[in-house]
Amino acid sequence: MSFPAKRLLMNLTNAQLAFVLGRLLMGVNFLMHGLARLPKLAAFRAGLVKSFADTWLPGPLVGAFATVLPVLEFSVGLLLLLGLFTRWALVGGLLVLLALVFGSSLREQWDTLGTQLVHGLFFYLLLLHADQNRLCLDRTSR
């Protein structure tokens, strides 16, 4: 690690460093979910609509959500990686997860729901400690 980068990291408290690394972790997670789905959007949409066929949700609503979901994941992930509009990106991530938990519950996919709840808890903790945000575009003055 170069000397300026090491000095920059050494000036962070443990709480600040934990937040930055957690923000980057969730940013990569969401960005890659979006990037993996965008090139195969039609197949992703068709698969999701099919998987919700036995629920009371209308197919067009599921299709619309499936179209928007990868864009939301990509956007939240990119904003978290950049540390730009971090608070709102975290809120957006929690809202995406809220929708996913609703869908998983509706389909009774309890194992998937557990994973989504862990992601939600991670977003919750990041939002709770957003005042620790550093090495970001939000707080260039710090």
N, C-alpha and C positions, 0 to 999 in steps of 0.2 A: 504494500500500500504506500502510495506516495506520501511525503511529509505533510503537504497541505490537507489532504483527505484525512490523514490520521489525526491531525490537530483539530479538524472540524468535528470528527466523531468524538474525540476526547473532551470537547467542550460541552457535549450533551450530557444531561443527567441520565440516569438509568431509565427514568420514566419517559423522557423525551426519546431516547434511543429505542425503547420498547415500542413506543407509539409509531415512530417512523418505520421500523421494521414490520410491525403489524399492518400498517397502512399499505406498505409495499406488497406484503404477502396477499392481502385481500385484493389489492389492485391487480396483481398478476393473475390471481384466481379468476376474477370477473372478466378481465380483458381476454384471457384465453378461452373462457366459456363463449364469449361473444365471437371471437375470431374463429373458433372451431365451427360454430353454427352458421355464420354468415355465408360462407361459400356454398353451403348445401341447404340454404334457407327453405326452398320448396319441399325438399324431403323431410326436413325437420318439422315444418308446418303440417305436412300431411300425416306424419307419424303422431304428432301431438293431437291432432283432430281425431285420428283413429283411436288413440288411447283414451279419449274422453267421450267416445261414442255411447258408452253405457251410462253416462252421467246425465244430469238434467241441464248441464251447460249447453247452450246452442253452439253448433259447429262453427258458425261464422265468428262468434265471440272468441272461441278457442283459437281459431285461425288468425284473427287479428292480434291476439295476445302473442301467439307464436311468432308472428311477423315482427313485432316490436321488441320482444324479449332479448334477442341477440344484440340489437342496437343499444338497448338499455344496459345490458351487461358490459358491452364494449365501452360505452360512455362512462359508466361508473368506474370501471377498471382504469381507464385512461386518466380520469380526473384524480383518482387516488394515487396513481403512479406519479403524476405531476405535482400532487399536493395542491391542486387548484379547486376552489370551491369545496374544500374537504368536508366541511360540515354537511353541506347539501348533498354531496356524493354519498356520504355515509347514510343520510336519511333516505336517499334514493335506493341504496343497496338494501336497507331494511324494508322498504316498501316492496321492492322486487321479491325479497324473501317472504314477505307476508303473503303475496299473491301465490308464490310457489308452495308455501305451507298449506294454503287454502286448497289448491289443486291436489296436492298429495293427500290431504285428508279426505277430500271428496272421493278420490280413487282408492282410499284405504291403503296407501303405500307407506306403511309405518316406518320401514327401514329408511326410505328416502327422506321422510319427514324428520327423522332423527338427525340426519346429516344437515338438513336445512336449518334445523334449530341450533345446531352447533355454529353454523355460519352466522345465523342471526345473533347469537350470543356474542360472537366475536365482533360483529358490527356494533352491537349495543355497547360493548366495552370500549371500542374505539371512539364512539360518539361521546360516551361518558367522559373520556379523557382527551377530548379533542383540543383542550387548552395546552396539551403537551406537543402539539404539532410543530415540527421544525423541519429543516431541509426541504422546503416546499415553496411553491409560488404564492401561497396565501400570505405568508409572513416574511416577505423579503426584507423587511426592516429589522428583523430580529437576528 
